[in-house]
């Protein structure tokens, strides 16, 4: 496809479901950017807290959806109503920087071959608690060290040429919850030969406050397990971002360390292996721990180590669940289609959470038995 040589116009599209104060901050920051976007489109996805009305008072073009259909469907509705050359998808809990819009427009103007781009969270997360700082800084680190020839798309800070987005069919609307609909779109774009760029200076601030339950639920049930399904469906695992080789090796090391910890009950010499494996994990991940140290100091970096190793543990467990589901052909790579699920989004979330939780417990028991029987 050929594109105009003029600086492209930007349509900002924000899906929101009860966005609260973070959404208000999101829109307020958009009003302070220079240059301003061509238009701001807010899709009020079944909200009950007045987010849609606030967006309307703000001056955004508002599309109201009576019953929540999920962010994939909401983004598609916004894209169909957009008039700009570039669709810039932003989550309702992020703040753009003053120059974010300008950098998006300039990048597409200067790189005619670029179909889409993704940015990065900045290194100053909005929520002050440890888990929010850790999670969002880790995300920042992952994008800042990733390949600029991106292999995926990202709905929190991702832009794409409108004609290309419509040509490939947009987001897969069978994903009802905030899931991997952006990753799936990125995979489709790459399979069709389109170029996606990771532009590390295009940044937004993430305002989300992570707690233990919300972090584990999102990482395991909304990302890792459905992402595994996409990997197995497409039979491709790229060496980039969360899937790079050092992360895969770290998963193996964590499970070997777990086996060694269990073996201590029978073989006291296993402590030597535990020490060696722990040192290997620290060494292979030294760059990320150094990053945490530089940003927040020694004590913060020390606190991140168990959480980081736990991340490798549940990522490996989620991949094992995905393999079992794929083998028995009982798992569809997307959340059930919106026509066949309850109209209440919370009920849908609870059903999916309960179903996968049973499988998570079962797989954990199976892994434990295998490790135990090996010693």
Secondary structure, 3 states (H helix, E strand, C coil): CCCCCCCCCEEEEEEECCCHHHHHHHHHHHCCCCCCCCEEEEEEECCCCCHHHHHHHHCCEEEEECCCCCHHHHHHHHHHHCCCCEEEEECCCEEECCCHHHHHHHHHHHCCCEEEEEEEECCCCCCCCHHHHHHHHHHHHHHHCCCCECCCCCCCEEEEEHHHHHHHCCCCCCCCCCCCHHHHHHHHHHHCCCEEEEEEEEEEEECCCCCHHHHHHHHHHHHHHHHHHHHHHHCCCCCCHHHCHHHHHHHHHHHHHHHHHHHCCCCCCHHHHHHHHHHHHHHHCHHHHHHHHHHHCHHHHHHHHHHHHHHHHHHHHHHHHHHHHHHHCCCCCCCCCHHHCCCCHHHHHHHHHHHHHHHHHHHHHHHHHHHHHCC
